[in-house]
């Protein structure tokens, strides 16, 4: 559903943003760029774990689809089709 997709996107972006800020601050304090990368990668992995599987919290508002119509599935014969005419230019 669309509300679930919006929620997943907000969670994903929030975790990435928070992990980037924390990683930058920690990497700046320790003067180790590697820690910044590790913290951002951990935030990415956590956000993927929370948003990629179809958790029930993302399926609370299912879409209502139209029922399947059985009639009208027959194909037209080639003789029944009208030939297409191209406009003269």
C-alpha positions as CSV (number, residue, x, y, z in Angstrom):
1,X,0.0,0.0,0.0
2,X,1.0,3.6,-0.5
3,X,1.1,4.5,3.1
4,X,3.3,1.6,3.9
5,X,5.7,2.6,1.1
6,X,5.8,6.2,2.5
7,X,6.5,4.8,6.0
8,X,9.3,2.6,4.7
9,X,10.9,5.4,2.8
10,X,10.8,7.7,5.9
11,X,12.3,5.0,8.1
12,X,15.0,4.3,5.5
13,X,16.0,8.0,5.1
14,X,15.9,8.7,8.8
15,X,18.2,5.8,9.7
16,X,20.6,6.7,6.9
17,X,20.7,10.4,8.0
18,X,21.1,9.6,11.7
19,X,23.9,7.0,11.0
20,X,25.7,9.5,8.7
21,X,25.6,12.2,11.3
22,X,26.8,9.9,14.1
23,X,29.4,8.4,11.9
24,X,30.8,11.8,10.8
25,X,30.9,13.1,14.4
26,X,32.6,9.9,15.7
27,X,35.0,9.7,12.8
28,X,35.9,13.4,13.3
29,X,36.5,13.0,17.0
30,X,38.7,9.8,16.6
31,X,40.2,11.2,13.3
32,X,39.4,7.8,11.6
33,X,37.5,8.0,8.4
34,X,37.1,4.2,8.5
35,X,34.8,4.5,11.5
36,X,32.6,6.9,9.6
37,X,32.3,4.4,6.7
38,X,31.6,1.5,9.1
39,X,28.9,3.3,11.0
40,X,27.1,4.5,7.8
41,X,27.3,0.9,6.4
42,X,25.8,-0.4,9.6
43,X,23.0,2.1,9.3
44,X,22.4,1.1,5.8
45,X,22.3,-2.6,6.7
46,X,19.9,-1.8,9.6
47,X,17.6,0.2,7.4
48,X,17.6,-2.5,4.7
49,X,16.6,-5.1,7.4
50,X,13.8,-2.9,8.6
51,X,12.4,-1.7,5.3
52,X,12.9,-4.4,2.6
53,X,11.0,-7.3,4.0
54,X,7.2,-7.0,3.8
55,X,6.6,-6.5,7.5
56,X,3.0,-6.3,8.7
57,X,3.4,-2.6,9.7
58,X,3.7,-1.8,6.0
59,X,0.6,-3.7,4.9
60,X,-2.0,-2.1,7.1
61,X,-3.9,-0.3,4.3
62,X,-4.2,-2.8,1.4
63,X,-5.4,-1.6,-2.0
64,X,-8.8,-2.6,-3.2
65,X,-8.6,-4.1,-6.6
66,X,-11.4,-4.4,-9.1
67,X,-12.9,-7.9,-9.5
68,X,-11.8,-10.1,-12.4
69,X,-14.1,-9.9,-15.4
70,X,-14.6,-13.2,-17.3
71,X,-16.4,-11.8,-20.3
72,X,-14.5,-10.1,-23.2
73,X,-11.6,-12.4,-23.2
74,X,-12.3,-13.8,-26.7
75,X,-10.0,-12.7,-29.4
76,X,-11.4,-11.2,-32.6
77,X,-10.9,-13.0,-35.8
78,X,-8.7,-11.3,-38.4
79,X,-11.7,-10.8,-40.7
80,X,-13.6,-8.9,-38.0
81,X,-10.8,-6.3,-37.6
82,X,-11.0,-3.1,-39.6
83,X,-7.9,-2.2,-41.6
84,X,-6.1,0.9,-40.4
85,X,-6.0,3.7,-42.8
86,X,-3.2,6.2,-42.7
87,X,-4.0,9.9,-43.4
88,X,-2.8,11.3,-46.6
89,X,-0.2,13.9,-46.3
